[in-house]
Amino acid sequence: MKKENIGIVETLTFNLDHDLVLESGAKLKDVQIAYETYGKLNPEKSNAILICHALTGDAHAAGLHKGESKPGWWDTLIGPGKTIDTDRYFIICSNVLGGCKGSTGPSSIDPDTGKQYGKNFPFITIKDMVKVQKDLVEHLGISKLFAVIGGSMGGVQVLQWAATYPEQVTKAIAIATTGRSSPQQIAFNEVARIAILSDPKWNDGNYYDGHAPTHGLALARMIGHITYLSDASMHQKFGRRLQDKEKYDYDLGFDFEVESYLHYQGQSFTKRFDANSYLYITKALDYFDLAKDGSLIEGLKDAKAKFLIIAVSSDWLYPPYQSKEVVSALSANDVDVTYREIESNYGHDAFLLESGQLSYMIGNFLSHTIVSDVMNTDIVSIRKGISIEETAQVMFEKGITHLPVVSDSDELTGIVTSWDISKAVALKCKTLEGIMTKDVLTVKGNEDIESAAKKMELNSISALPVVDDENRIIGIVGSEEINRLIGGYR
């Protein structure tokens, strides 16, 4: 399949119709969230994937904005025919609460004062960010996400989604992340914040009518950027090469390429990010801890999604052992989890740069879909013994063509189709026993969708009941849903 760019995309805005109650107890009025979508939502609204961005990211994950030449930050993975295929999936990416790229944050106008919030913006958490994302997803008419995917702080959001809203996530892909911020991560964030707070132009957060604290923000970015790289990548990228000279100047200017690079990164960052947002978002990361009473096992006990946890071998900001802690906690809860490790010298930034390895890992995980990933759990069934007239009435009211028949213990005993009802009228049958199929072909939730599709094709049927090990019905899957997933959502 040819891989293409999405083309021109537009950032949209979602406005909450209610006050947002934060985890701290504070309230935010008139909250808005900037977001972008790519691809098409299928009729069942079952093909939606939420992409969560990292610390300084935004909603622009793929495609191009009109008049700009720089694509979205994960454009290598998102698009027609790409790993996160917009011909198959409906992609959503929003700017986090507290951000400065269209979502409500410290630089937004406080409706109570008519001025920017600045330091008066209430403190937020990762859970607050995810809560707003859930409101956005529901606003789009989606009750369950096929997948939530993110790296770094995006991975933190993925884990929060799976823990807080377990019924609304089918698959979770968390890359280069952690289940709780470590003392070292908190320490780096604090040093970066002090760099901003120490800039006289920060002015207690009230700098929007004057000069922004660009020196402090640039320094904070320089500190952060060092943690995104690895020792090996810095050797490879810079070594001890001098910057546009052949010998040392013996002064406090730039002698080495790495110095010039960090200053460039810092200065360019100040042109696109708000210092107060940096303070609030890093603080939200510090607060992040999914453990309950010190136990990640307890904190993740409600998770039901199928997980792919990816770490980076050279990542020392979010080292692999932290991903493995999440894997262990999920495994202890008997959750389906796969662990993979990217072999890379790029350090933490590998989650943005190693598109080849990521494409392979994510692509395999998304494409390996089982029946429980796509089955409809909103099951309508009838008890054995009810009349044909009652059965027909249920089918008519619910608009369904396949109706499972269950015993008092919820065990599947048969299935009635709309064709069976027609047959009953023609043959003047009075009871279900005379028309229902008793030897029902079923499928298990952990079977591959290809296996279910083959059963349907070989037996010329359009739907299969999904049963557990005790033959109790837990869902139903139709050929349309399966064929759409196998062949692509067109």
C-alpha positions as CSV (number, residue, x, y, z in Angstrom):
1,M,0.0,0.0,0.0
2,K,1.3,3.4,-0.9
3,K,2.1,5.6,2.1
4,E,1.0,9.2,1.7
5,N,0.8,12.4,3.7
6,I,-2.6,13.3,5.0
7,G,-2.4,16.7,3.4
8,I,-3.8,19.9,4.8
9,V,-5.4,19.6,8.3
10,E,-7.1,22.1,10.6
11,T,-7.0,22.5,14.3
12,L,-10.5,22.5,15.8
13,T,-11.8,23.6,19.2
14,F,-14.0,21.8,21.7
15,N,-15.7,23.8,24.4
16,L,-16.9,22.1,27.6
17,D,-20.5,22.8,28.5
18,H,-19.8,22.6,32.2
19,D,-17.3,23.7,34.8
20,L,-14.4,21.4,35.1
21,V,-13.8,20.1,38.6
22,L,-10.1,19.4,39.0
23,E,-8.5,16.7,41.1
24,S,-7.4,19.4,43.5
25,G,-11.0,20.5,44.1
26,A,-10.6,23.7,42.2
27,K,-12.9,24.6,39.2
28,L,-12.2,25.9,35.8
29,K,-14.8,27.7,33.7
30,D,-15.2,27.9,29.9
31,V,-12.6,25.2,29.3
32,Q,-11.6,24.7,25.6
33,I,-9.5,22.0,24.1
34,A,-7.7,22.2,20.7
35,Y,-7.7,19.0,18.7
36,E,-7.2,17.5,15.3
37,T,-8.7,14.5,13.7
38,Y,-7.6,12.4,10.7
39,G,-9.4,9.6,8.9
40,K,-13.0,8.7,9.1
41,L,-15.0,7.3,12.0
42,N,-16.8,4.1,11.0
43,P,-20.6,3.7,11.5
44,E,-20.1,1.7,14.7
45,K,-17.6,4.3,16.0
46,S,-15.3,1.5,16.9
47,N,-12.1,2.5,15.0
48,A,-11.0,5.6,17.0
49,I,-7.5,5.9,18.2
50,L,-6.4,8.7,20.6
51,I,-2.8,10.0,20.3
52,C,-1.4,11.6,23.4
53,H,1.5,14.1,23.0
54,A,4.6,14.6,25.2
55,L,5.5,17.5,27.5
56,T,5.9,20.2,24.9
57,G,3.8,18.7,22.1
58,D,0.5,19.8,20.7
59,A,-2.6,18.6,18.8
60,H,-0.8,18.7,15.4
61,A,0.3,15.1,15.2
62,A,0.2,14.7,11.4
63,G,-0.4,16.4,8.1
64,L,0.3,20.0,7.2
65,H,-1.2,23.3,8.3
66,K,-2.1,25.6,5.5
67,G,0.8,27.8,4.5
68,E,3.3,25.7,6.5
69,S,5.9,23.1,5.4
70,K,6.6,21.4,8.7
71,P,4.4,18.3,9.2
72,G,2.9,17.1,12.5
73,W,5.2,15.7,15.1
74,W,4.3,12.0,14.4
75,D,3.7,12.3,10.7
76,T,6.1,9.4,10.0
77,L,3.6,7.1,11.7
78,I,0.2,8.6,10.9
79,G,-1.4,8.7,7.5
80,P,-2.8,6.7,4.6
81,G,-1.1,3.3,4.4
82,K,1.2,4.2,7.4
83,T,1.4,2.3,10.7
84,I,-1.5,4.3,12.2
85,D,-3.5,4.1,9.0
86,T,-6.0,6.8,8.4
87,D,-7.7,4.6,5.8
88,R,-8.5,2.2,8.6
89,Y,-8.6,4.3,11.8
90,F,-10.1,7.6,13.0
91,I,-7.3,9.4,14.8
92,I,-7.7,12.1,17.5
93,C,-5.0,14.2,19.0
94,S,-5.7,17.1,21.5
95,N,-3.5,19.7,23.1
96,V,-3.4,18.9,26.9
97,L,-5.2,21.0,29.5
98,G,-2.7,23.5,30.7
99,G,-1.0,23.8,27.3
100,C,-0.5,26.8,25.2
101,K,-1.5,25.6,21.8
102,G,-5.2,26.3,21.8
103,S,-6.2,24.5,25.0
104,T,-7.1,26.3,28.3
105,G,-3.9,27.1,30.2
106,P,-2.2,29.8,32.2
107,S,-2.0,32.1,29.1
108,S,-5.8,31.8,28.6
109,I,-8.2,34.5,29.7
110,D,-9.7,34.0,33.1
111,P,-13.5,34.7,32.6
112,D,-13.7,36.1,36.1
113,T,-11.1,38.8,35.6
114,G,-10.8,39.3,31.8
115,K,-7.0,38.9,32.1
116,Q,-4.7,36.0,31.5
117,Y,-4.6,33.5,34.4
118,G,-0.9,33.6,34.8
119,K,0.0,32.3,38.3
120,N,-3.7,32.2,39.2
121,F,-4.3,29.2,37.0
122,P,-5.2,26.2,39.3
123,F,-2.8,23.3,39.5
124,I,-3.7,20.4,37.3
125,T,-2.8,16.7,37.1
126,I,-2.4,14.1,34.4
127,K,-5.8,12.7,35.6
128,D,-7.4,16.2,34.9
129,M,-5.9,16.1,31.4
130,V,-7.3,12.7,30.7
131,K,-10.7,13.7,32.1
132,V,-11.0,16.5,29.5
133,Q,-9.8,14.1,26.7
134,K,-12.7,11.8,27.8
135,D,-15.1,14.7,27.4
136,L,-13.8,15.3,24.0
137,V,-14.0,11.7,22.9
138,E,-17.6,11.5,24.1
139,H,-18.4,14.7,22.4
140,L,-17.3,13.0,19.1
141,G,-19.8,10.3,19.8
142,I,-17.3,7.6,20.8
143,S,-18.0,5.4,23.8
144,K,-14.9,3.1,23.5
145,L,-11.5,3.8,22.0
146,F,-9.9,1.1,19.8
147,A,-6.5,2.3,21.1
148,V,-4.8,5.0,23.1
149,I,-1.1,5.7,22.1
150,G,1.6,8.0,23.4
151,G,5.2,8.4,24.4
152,S,6.9,10.1,27.4
153,M,4.2,12.2,29.0
154,G,1.9,10.8,26.3
155,G,2.6,7.4,27.7
156,V,1.7,8.6,31.2
157,Q,-1.6,9.7,29.8
158,V,-2.1,6.3,28.2
159,L,-1.6,4.5,31.5
160,Q,-4.0,7.0,33.3
161,W,-6.6,6.3,30.7
162,A,-6.4,2.6,31.2
163,A,-6.5,2.9,35.0
164,T,-9.3,5.5,35.3
165,Y,-11.5,4.5,32.4
166,P,-10.9,0.8,31.9
167,E,-14.1,0.1,30.0
168,Q,-13.3,2.7,27.4
169,V,-10.0,1.5,26.2
170,T,-9.4,-1.7,24.0
171,K,-5.7,-1.3,23.4
172,A,-3.1,0.8,25.2
173,I,0.4,1.5,23.8
174,A,2.7,3.3,26.3
175,I,6.2,4.2,25.0
176,A,9.2,5.4,27.0
177,T,7.2,6.2,30.1
178,T,6.6,5.3,33.8
179,G,3.8,4.4,36.2
180,R,5.0,7.1,38.6
181,S,7.4,9.9,38.4
182,S,10.7,9.1,40.1
183,P,12.7,11.4,42.4
184,Q,15.2,12.0,39.6
185,Q,12.5,13.0,37.1
186,I,11.0,15.4,39.7
187,A,14.5,16.8,40.4
188,F,15.1,17.7,36.8
189,N,11.7,19.3,36.5
190,E,12.3,21.4,39.6
191,V,15.7,22.7,38.4
192,A,14.0,23.6,35.1
193,R,11.2,25.4,37.0
194,I,13.7,27.3,39.1
195,A,15.4,28.5,35.9
196,I,12.1,30.1,34.9
197,L,11.2,31.4,38.3
198,S,14.6,33.0,38.7
199,D,14.2,35.1,35.5
200,P,13.3,38.6,36.6
201,K,11.0,38.9,33.6
202,W,8.8,36.1,34.9
203,N,7.3,38.8,37.1
204,D,5.3,36.4,39.4
205,G,3.7,35.0,36.3
206,N,2.3,38.3,35.0
207,Y,4.4,38.9,31.9
208,Y,1.9,38.7,29.1
209,D,1.7,42.5,28.7
210,G,5.5,42.9,28.7
211,H,8.6,40.8,28.0
212,A,8.3,37.0,28.5
213,P,11.0,35.2,30.6
214,T,12.7,33.9,27.6
215,H,16.1,33.5,29.2
216,G,14.7,31.3,32.0
217,L,12.5,29.3,29.6
218,A,15.4,28.7,27.3
219,L,17.6,27.5,30.2
220,A,14.8,25.2,31.3
221,R,14.6,23.7,27.8
222,M,18.3,23.2,27.7
223,I,18.2,21.3,30.9
224,G,15.3,19.2,29.7
225,H,16.9,18.5,26.3
226,I,20.0,17.1,27.9
227,T,17.8,14.4,29.5
228,Y,16.2,13.5,26.2
229,L,19.6,12.5,24.7
230,S,22.0,9.8,25.6
231,D,25.8,9.9,26.2
232,A,26.2,7.8,23.0
233,S,24.0,10.0,20.9
234,M,25.8,13.1,22.1
235,H,29.2,11.5,21.2
236,Q,27.8,10.6,17.8
237,K,26.1,13.9,17.1
238,F,28.8,16.3,18.5
239,G,31.8,14.5,19.9
240,R,34.2,17.2,21.1
241,R,34.0,19.1,17.8
242,L,34.5,22.9,18.0
243,Q,31.9,25.4,16.8
244,D,33.2,27.2,13.6
245,K,36.8,27.3,14.9
246,E,40.0,25.3,15.1
247,K,41.2,26.1,18.6
248,Y,39.8,27.2,22.0
249,D,39.0,30.8,22.6
250,Y,39.7,30.5,26.3
251,D,36.6,32.6,27.2
252,L,33.0,32.0,28.2
253,G,31.6,31.9,24.7
254,F,30.8,28.8,22.6
255,D,33.7,26.6,22.0
256,F,31.9,23.3,21.3
257,E,29.2,22.4,18.9
258,V,27.1,20.9,21.7
259,E,27.0,24.2,23.5
260,S,25.8,26.0,20.4
261,Y,23.2,23.3,19.8
262,L,21.7,23.6,23.3
263,H,21.5,27.4,23.0
264,Y,19.7,27.0,19.7
265,Q,17.3,24.5,21.1
266,G,16.6,26.8,24.1
267,Q,16.1,30.0,22.0
268,S,13.9,28.3,19.4
269,F,11.7,26.8,22.1
270,T,10.9,30.2,23.5
271,K,9.2,31.2,20.2
272,R,6.6,28.4,20.5
273,F,6.0,27.7,24.2
274,D,4.6,29.6,27.2
275,A,6.8,29.6,30.4
276,N,3.8,29.3,32.7
277,S,2.5,26.3,30.8
278,Y,6.0,24.7,31.3
279,L,5.7,25.3,35.0
280,Y,2.2,23.8,35.3
281,I,2.7,20.8,33.0
282,T,6.0,19.7,34.7
283,K,4.3,20.0,38.1
284,A,1.5,17.7,36.8
285,L,4.1,15.2,35.8
286,D,5.6,15.4,39.3
287,Y,2.3,14.6,40.8
288,F,1.7,11.6,38.6
289,D,1.7,8.3,40.6
290,L,-0.6,5.4,39.7
291,A,0.4,3.4,42.7
292,K,-2.1,2.9,45.5
293,D,-0.6,2.5,49.0
294,G,2.8,2.3,47.2
295,S,1.6,-0.6,45.0
296,L,1.4,-0.3,41.2
297,I,-0.3,-3.6,41.2
298,E,-3.1,-2.1,43.2
299,G,-3.2,1.0,41.1
300,L,-3.6,-0.9,37.9
301,K,-5.9,-3.6,39.2
302,D,-8.9,-2.3,37.2
303,A,-7.1,-2.1,33.8
304,K,-8.7,-4.2,31.1
305,A,-7.0,-3.1,27.9
306,K,-4.6,-5.1,26.0
307,F,-1.2,-3.4,26.5
308,L,2.0,-2.9,24.5
309,I,4.7,-1.3,26.7
310,I,7.8,-0.1,24.8
311,A,11.0,1.1,26.4
312,V,14.2,2.5,24.9
313,S,17.5,0.8,25.7
314,S,19.5,4.0,26.1
315,D,16.7,6.1,27.8
316,W,18.0,7.4,31.2
317,L,15.1,9.8,31.8
318,Y,12.5,7.1,31.6
319,P,14.8,4.0,31.9
320,P,13.5,0.5,30.8
321,Y,13.3,-0.7,34.4
322,Q,10.3,1.7,34.9
323,S,8.5,0.2,31.9
324,K,9.2,-3.2,33.3
325,E,7.6,-2.2,36.6
326,V,4.4,-1.4,34.8
327,V,4.6,-4.7,32.9
328,S,5.0,-6.6,36.1
329,A,2.1,-4.8,37.8
330,L,-0.2,-5.6,34.8
331,S,1.0,-9.2,34.6
332,A,0.2,-9.6,38.4
333,N,-3.3,-8.5,37.6
334,D,-3.5,-11.1,34.8
335,V,-3.7,-8.3,32.1
336,D,-2.7,-9.1,28.6
337,V,0.6,-7.2,28.2
338,T,3.5,-7.3,25.7
339,Y,6.9,-5.7,26.4
340,R,9.2,-4.6,23.7
341,E,12.5,-2.6,23.8
342,I,13.8,-0.3,21.1
343,E,17.5,-0.8,20.6
344,S,18.7,2.8,20.0
345,N,21.5,5.2,20.9
346,Y,19.1,8.2,20.7
347,G,18.0,8.1,24.3
348,H,14.6,9.2,25.3
349,D,14.1,11.0,22.0
350,A,14.0,7.6,20.3
351,F,10.2,7.5,20.7
352,L,10.1,10.3,18.1
353,L,13.1,9.3,16.0
354,E,13.1,5.5,15.7
355,S,10.1,5.4,13.3
356,G,11.2,2.1,11.7
357,Q,11.3,0.1,15.0
358,L,8.1,1.8,16.3
359,S,6.3,1.1,13.0
360,Y,7.1,-2.6,13.3
361,M,6.1,-2.9,16.9
362,I,3.0,-0.7,16.8
363,G,1.8,-2.1,13.5
364,N,2.0,-5.7,14.6
365,F,0.2,-4.9,17.9
366,L,-2.6,-3.0,16.2
367,S,-3.1,-5.5,13.4
368,H,-3.1,-8.6,15.8
369,T,-6.7,-8.1,16.7
370,I,-8.8,-10.7,18.5
371,V,-12.6,-11.1,18.7
372,S,-12.9,-9.4,22.1
373,D,-11.4,-6.2,20.6
374,V,-14.3,-5.7,18.2
375,M,-17.2,-7.6,19.6
376,N,-20.4,-5.9,20.6
377,T,-20.9,-6.3,24.4
378,D,-24.3,-4.6,24.4
379,I,-26.0,-7.9,24.1
380,V,-29.7,-8.4,23.7
381,S,-30.8,-12.0,24.5
382,I,-34.0,-13.8,25.5
383,R,-34.8,-16.5,28.0
384,K,-35.6,-20.0,26.8
385,G,-39.3,-20.6,26.8
386,I,-40.7,-17.2,25.7
387,S,-43.2,-17.1,22.8
388,I,-42.3,-16.5,19.1
389,E,-44.5,-13.3,19.2
390,E,-42.4,-12.0,22.1
391,T,-39.2,-12.9,20.3
392,A,-40.3,-11.1,17.1
393,Q,-41.3,-8.1,19.2
394,V,-37.8,-7.9,20.7
395,M,-36.1,-8.2,17.3
396,F,-38.3,-5.4,15.9
397,E,-37.8,-3.0,18.8
398,K,-34.1,-3.5,19.0
399,G,-33.5,-3.6,15.2
400,I,-31.5,-6.9,15.3
401,T,-31.4,-10.0,13.2
402,H,-29.7,-12.4,15.5
403,L,-31.1,-13.1,19.0
404,P,-29.3,-15.5,21.4
405,V,-31.4,-17.7,23.6
406,V,-30.0,-18.3,27.1
407,S,-30.9,-20.4,30.1
408,D,-31.6,-19.1,33.6
409,S,-27.8,-19.4,34.3
410,D,-27.0,-17.3,31.2
411,E,-25.6,-20.3,29.3
412,L,-26.2,-20.1,25.6
413,T,-28.7,-22.7,24.5
414,G,-29.6,-21.5,21.0
415,I,-30.0,-18.7,18.6
416,V,-32.9,-17.3,16.6
417,T,-32.6,-15.3,13.4
418,S,-35.1,-13.1,11.6
419,W,-35.2,-15.9,9.0
420,D,-36.3,-18.3,11.7
421,I,-39.2,-16.0,12.6
422,S,-40.3,-15.9,8.9
423,K,-40.1,-19.7,8.9
424,A,-42.2,-19.9,12.0
425,V,-44.9,-17.9,10.4
426,A,-44.9,-20.0,7.3
427,L,-44.8,-23.3,9.2
428,K,-47.2,-22.1,11.9
429,C,-44.8,-23.0,14.7
430,K,-45.9,-21.9,18.2
431,T,-42.7,-22.3,20.2
432,L,-39.0,-21.4,19.9
433,E,-38.0,-25.0,20.2
434,G,-39.3,-25.7,16.7
435,I,-37.3,-23.0,15.0
436,M,-34.2,-22.0,16.9
437,T,-30.8,-23.4,16.1
438,K,-29.6,-25.4,19.0
439,D,-26.2,-26.5,17.8
440,V,-24.9,-22.9,17.8
441,L,-21.6,-22.0,16.2
442,T,-19.7,-19.8,18.6
443,V,-16.3,-18.1,18.9
444,K,-14.1,-17.3,22.0
445,G,-13.0,-13.8,22.8
446,N,-9.3,-14.6,22.5
447,E,-9.6,-16.0,18.9
448,D,-8.1,-14.0,16.0
449,I,-10.7,-12.1,14.0
450,E,-9.4,-14.0,10.9
451,S,-10.5,-17.2,12.5
452,A,-13.9,-15.8,13.2
453,A,-14.2,-14.5,9.7
454,K,-13.3,-17.9,8.3
455,K,-16.0,-19.6,10.4
456,M,-18.6,-17.2,9.1
457,E,-17.6,-17.6,5.5
458,L,-17.5,-21.4,5.6
459,N,-20.9,-21.6,7.3
460,S,-22.5,-18.7,5.4
461,I,-23.5,-16.9,8.5
462,S,-23.3,-13.2,9.3
463,A,-22.9,-13.1,13.1
464,L,-21.3,-15.3,15.9
465,P,-22.1,-15.3,19.6
466,V,-18.9,-14.9,21.7
467,V,-18.8,-17.1,24.7
468,D,-16.6,-17.7,27.7
469,D,-15.2,-21.0,29.0
470,E,-18.6,-21.8,30.7
471,N,-20.5,-21.2,27.4
472,R,-22.0,-18.0,28.8
473,I,-22.5,-15.3,26.1
474,I,-20.3,-12.3,26.6
475,G,-20.7,-10.6,23.2
476,I,-21.6,-10.9,19.6
477,V,-19.5,-10.2,16.5
478,G,-20.8,-9.5,13.0
479,S,-19.1,-10.1,9.6
480,E,-19.4,-6.4,8.7
481,E,-17.3,-5.3,11.7
482,I,-14.7,-8.0,11.0
483,N,-14.5,-7.4,7.3
484,R,-14.1,-3.7,7.9
485,L,-11.2,-4.3,10.3
486,I,-9.5,-6.9,8.0
487,G,-10.0,-5.0,4.8
488,G,-9.7,-1.5,6.1
489,Y,-12.2,1.2,7.0
490,R,-13.2,2.9,3.8
